[in-house]
Amino acid sequence: MGGGSQQTETGEPCSGRAEGVYTWEEVKSHCSRNDQWLVINRKVYNITQWAKRHPGGSRVISHYAGEDATEAFIAFHPDLKFVQKFLKPLLIGELAATEPNQDPNKNAAIIRDFSNLREQPLFFCLHLGHIVLLDALAWLMVWFYGTSWTLTLLCATMLAIAQSQAGWLQHDFGHLSVFRNSRWNHLAHKFIIGHLKGASACWWNHRHFQHHAKPNIFRKDPDVNMLNVFVVGAVQPVEYGIKKIKHMPYNRQHQYFYLLGPPLLIPVYFLYQIMQTMFSRREWGDLAWSMSYYLRYFFCYIPLYGPLGAFALITFVRFLESHWFVWVTQMSHLPMDIDYEKHQDWLSMQLQATCNIEQSFFNDWFSGHLNFQIEHHLFPTMPRHNYHRVAPQVHELCKKHGIPYEVKTLWRVFIFIFFSSLRTSGELWLDAYLHK
């Protein structure tokens, strides 16, 4: 799982019984770090050694150790026939005929029905064009008309828009949503996230695929790892309160969020993570792509602002981009259920952790079509401009199975996140801290 990258080497031969028949109880017992089995289409695979080589990262595949990974496998890999050959050496048997599927509500047919929605690169070329145009116009404006405060602020705003939109575009290529050939997607992904944004494709893959595999699940989704600065959901605050954990005054987190959340996420935390990942994993290719962005930026702006001024400008751009990023990424997840692993089927797990934001031209552009967060999580390789086409069928499927399909307005969800969700979690913590 995790990106469907092409590989040139086969998996490790597996230990255990060859072509055995297993029960779910046996499969579930193999979920430790050094002993990992999973099930795909009722076939049992030993991924203990392969997990270390997994193109999407060892963590994302390890999250499904001891579980049925069929739905996640289909969702993450656009070329199933190609990936199947890497599974053969890992096969150790199958589920006993008397054993049920762990995911009774899986609807793999929906994914097949919408496979014809892929590969429309013109949309993405036009999107790339408006990013490059904004980037160029920002520099040309201050080059020809001067670096007054007004023009500098306008320049920073244009650069922040370009960076945010480039973030949504790299997300498309990272999910292999543009081309059928995985290598083309990976190359474009490295160019956009590296040269246009100064970040790392390896870092993004490792982090983001875990989020998709287990959204809003503590210890598995890095997006809900708040580093003890915030408590989220209804379970974690009570747990922290009972254990008398007080790293921060969590009952006031809806207030200090504005100082520690959006302002620092991209300029400080993500920057540190990106650099740490590239050096610790020796991702020299990603480092080269990232440095090409900073060399280009400082070459263009140091003659205009000087070294300190250019550094201040890019820091302010990251500051603006970070607010945009936090609003969009949290508006569909923070108001939803956040809990520990429940071992749910793919459909239920994704719907409980995500909600949609109503469609409009602005909302589509502002969020990179991630206002259709439900459809994106169910079909992560589907091109984003097709989400609205699958949404009615997903809605009908949810009605059929009694699964809530939530759609909120943009302003309602903004208010809910910061004036209700965080405050409620903080109050739960305080009550447990004082009285339990």
N, C-alpha and C positions, 0 to 999 in steps of 0.2 A: 504494500500500500504506500501511499504518500507520493504521488506525483507521476507515477508511471514512467520513470526515466528508463531509457534504454541502457542495457548493460552488455558487456562483451564476455562476461564470465558467468559460469553457471553456479548454482548454489552448492552448498556443502552437502555431501552425503549425510543422511541423518542416521541417528542411532535409534534403537528401539525395534519393535517387531515389524517385519516387512509385511506390507499389505494386511495389517491386522484389522480387527473389528473392535470398536471401542464404544463405551458409553459416555454420556455427558459427564458423569462423575469422574471418570478417568481423565477426560480432556481438561476439566476444570482444575484438576490437581497439578497440572503442568503450567503454572503461571508465575513461577519465580524468575529472578533475573537470569539464572543459569540453566533454566529448564522451561522452554516455552513451546507450547503447541497451540494451534488454532485450527478452525474449521472454515472451509470455503466450499459451498455447494455440497455439503455433507462429506467432503473429503477431509481427512485429518493430516495436517502437515506439522513437521518438527522444524521450527524456525530458529532454534537456539543459536546456531552459528550464522545463519543467513541474516538475522536481525542486525548484526554488526555491519553488514555490507549494504543494507537496504538503502536505495537511493533517496528515499524520503526521510531518512534518519532512523536510528534504532528505536527511539522512544515512541514514535507514532505507530509502528507495527507492534511494539511490545505492549501497548495499551490494550491490544486485543488478545493477548496471551490467555489461553483457557476459555476463549469465547468463540462465537460464530462471527466471522469477519466478512461474510459474503457481501452484504450490502455496502460496507466500506470499500471492499476490494473493487466492486463494480463502479462505485462512485468516483474513485480516485484514478482509475486506469482506463483511458479512452481506447487503447488498443489491447483488448483482452486476449486476443490470439497470440500476440507477441509475448505478453507477460506469462502466459500459461506455460511456456517452455522452461521458464525458470522455476516453476513450481514442481515439475516432475521429480527432480532429485530429492525434494523435501517431503514427498508423499510417503506416509507410513501406514495408511489404511483409510478406513471410512467409518462412519457411524453405523452402529447396529441398526438393522431394519426396524427394530421396535423403538428406536430412539426418535423423538420428535425434532423438528427444526427449532433452533433457539429463537429465531425471528419469525413468528407466525404471521406477522403483518407485512412482511417484505413484499414490495411491489416492483421487482426488477423489470417487469414489462414496461413500466412507464419510462424507464431509462432507455430501453430499446426503441420505444415508439418515438422518442424525441431525438434520436441520434442524427436524424436528417437536418437538425437545426444547427449543426456545427459548420465551421469553416466559411465565414463571411469576412475575409480580411479587410475589405474596403472600409468598413466602419472603423476598424482599429487604425488604419492608415490615416483617415481623416482626424481621428482623435489625437494621434501622434503629431499631426501637422499643426493643430491648434496649440499644442504644448510647446513645440519648437518656436512657433510664431510669437507666443507670449514671452518666452525666454529671450528671444532676439529683440523684440520691441522694447522690453524693459532696459536692456543695455543701450540700445540705440538712442532711447529717449534721454538718458542722463549723459550720454556721450555728446550729443548734439546740442542739448538745451541746458546743460549744467546740473549741478548737484545740490540744488536748493533743498530745503527741508521738505517742501511740498512734493517736488519731483522724486526725492529719495523715498518718501513714504509711498508714493504711487508705484515706484519701481519695486519696492519690497512687497507690495500687495500683488503686483503682477507675477513676481517670482514665486510668491507663496501659492498663488493659484496654479501656476505651472507645476510646482512641486507636488501639490495635492493631486492634481489630475494625472501626473506621471505615476503617482502612487497607485491610483486605480488602474492605470494601464499596465503597470508591471504585474499587478495582481492577476490580470487576464492571462498574460503569458505564463506566469508562475503556475497557474492552474491548467495550463495546456489547452486553453480555450480558443486559440486563434487558428493554428495550423494542425493538420492531421499528423504531420511529422513531428515527433517529440523534440528532435534535435533543433529544429527551427524555433520552436517555442522556447527552448532553453537558451539558445543564443540570443534571441530577442529579449528575453527576460534579463540576462546578464547585462546587455547593453542599456536597457532602460533603467533598471534599478541601480546599476553601477555608474554608467557614464552620465545619465540624466539626473540621478538622485544622490550618488555618492554612498550607496549602501551595499549590502552583500546579499546575493541570491541564496547562498548557502544558509546564512542566518535566517532569512525569511522563510525558506523551505522548512528548516528544522522547527521553527516556532509555529508557523501558520498551519502546517499539516496536522500538528497535534491538536490545535484548536478545532479543526474540522472533524477530526476523528472522534473527539470527546468534548464537545462544546459545553462550557459552563460546569465542568466536572472538576472538583478540587483535586490537586495533585496530578492531574492529567492535562488540563487545559492551561497553558501558560498565561492566557489572557485574564484569568481570574486569580492569578498569583499576585496579590497586592503587596507582597513584601512586608506584611504586618503594618503597613501605613493606613490601610482601609480594611474594613470588614464588609462583606457583601452577602446578599441573600438573607435567608431566615435561619439557616443552620449554623453557619460559621460564627455570627455574632453571639449566639447563645453558648456555643461551645467555648469561645474565648472568655465570655463572662463567667461561666461556671468554673473554668480553670484559673480565673483571676489574672488573665493576660491583659496587660494594659501598656502596650508599646506607645500608644497615642491616645488622646482623649476622643475615643471613637464616637461618643455622643455629639461631638462637634465636627464630625468629618464632612458633613454637608457644607460647612463653612470653610474649613482649611483645604478642601478639595481644590478650590480655585487657585490656591497658592502652590500646591504640590502636585496636582494632577496634570491638567493640560499644559501649563507653562514648562514643565520639566521632562515630560515623557520623551519627546523626540530630541530636544537639544541636549539632554544629559543622559537619561537612562538608555534609550535606544542607541545613541552614539557610543556609549561605553560597551553595550552588548555587541554591537556590530564589530567594533575594533577587537574586542576580546575574542569573538568567534573566529575572525579571520586569522589572527595570530596563533591562537591556541590550536586551531585545526589546520594550520598551514595552508589556508586557502589563498595562495599567492595570486591566482587568477582573479579572484574577487577583489583582492587588494589592489591589483593593477587597474581594474575597471573603476574602483572607487577613487583612486588617486587621480585618474584621468578627469573625473568631475571637478575635483578641487583645484587641480592645475589649470583647467580651463576657466573656472570661476575666478581664481585670484589673478590670472593673466589678464582677464577682462576688467576687473574692478579695482585692483591695486593702483593702476595709473590714475584712476578717478578719485579714489577715497584714501589711498595710502593703506599700508598693511593693517593698522588697527581699525580704520574705518571700514575696510572690506570685511574684516572679521566681525565687526559689530553688525554690519548689514546682513551677513549670512546667518548670524545668531538670531537676529530679529525675524528673518524669514522663517527659520525653523520654529521660532516661538509662535508665529501666526499659523504655520502649517500644523503644529502640534495640537492647537485648539481645534482646528478643522477635523483632524484625524480622530481625536478623542470623541467629539460629538457624534461623528458618523459611525465609528466602530462600536461605541457603547450604547447607542440609542436602540439597537435591536437585540441586545443581550442582557444588559444590566437590569432591565425591568422584569426579566424572565426568571425561571427557576434556576437556582445555583445550588448544587448539592454534591454529595459524594457519589461514587459510582453506583448505579442502580441496575446495570446490565439490561437495559431496555433494547427493544428493536430499533433499527435505524430511523424509521419514520417518527416514532414517538420521541426518541431522544432528541432529534433535531428540532421538532416542533415545540417541545417544552423549553428549549434553550433559545429560541429565536422568535422574533415577530417582524412583520413588515411595516413599512411606512407608506402611506398612501402615495399613489403615482401622480406625478406632474412633471412637466418638462424640467423645471428647476430642481425638483427632488431627485430625478434621474441623474441630472448632470452633477449636482452638488455631492451626491453620494456614490457616484460611479455605478449607478443602478443597484447598489447594495441596499436600497430601500426594499428590494425584493430579496431580503435576507433568507427567507424560508426556502425559496426556490434555489437560491445559490447554495445553500447547505445540502439540499437534497441532490442537486445536480452540479457539483463544483466544477465540472469540465464544460458545462454548457456556456456558450457565449452570452454575455450579460444582457445584450439588447434583445434576447429572446425570452427572458424570464417572464415577461408579461403574457407570452403566448402559452406557457405551461401553467401559469398561476391558476386559471379557472379549473383545470383538471386536478391540480393539487388540492384546491379548495374542496372540490367534490369528493375526493378521496378521503380527506379529513372528516367531512360530514358523515361519510359512510362508516367510518370507524370510531366516530365520537371523539375525535382529537381536536382540541381548540386550535383555530387558525386565526391569529390575532393580527389586526391591521390598525395602526394608530396614526394620528396626524403628526406632522413634524413638530409643531410647537407643543403639543400635548406630551409627547415623549421627552422633549427637552426638559420641560417642567417636572415631569415625573422622575427623571433620573436624579436631578439635583435637589429638588425640593421635597421629594417623597421617598424614593428608593433608598438613597444614602441616609437620610434622616431616620427612616423607619429601622434600618439595620443598626444604626447607632443607638436608637432607643432600646432595641432588643438586647444589645450588648449591655447597656447600662442597667437595665432591669435584672438581667442574669448576674451581672457583676455585684450588684448590691443585695439581691434577695435570694440567690440560689447557691 
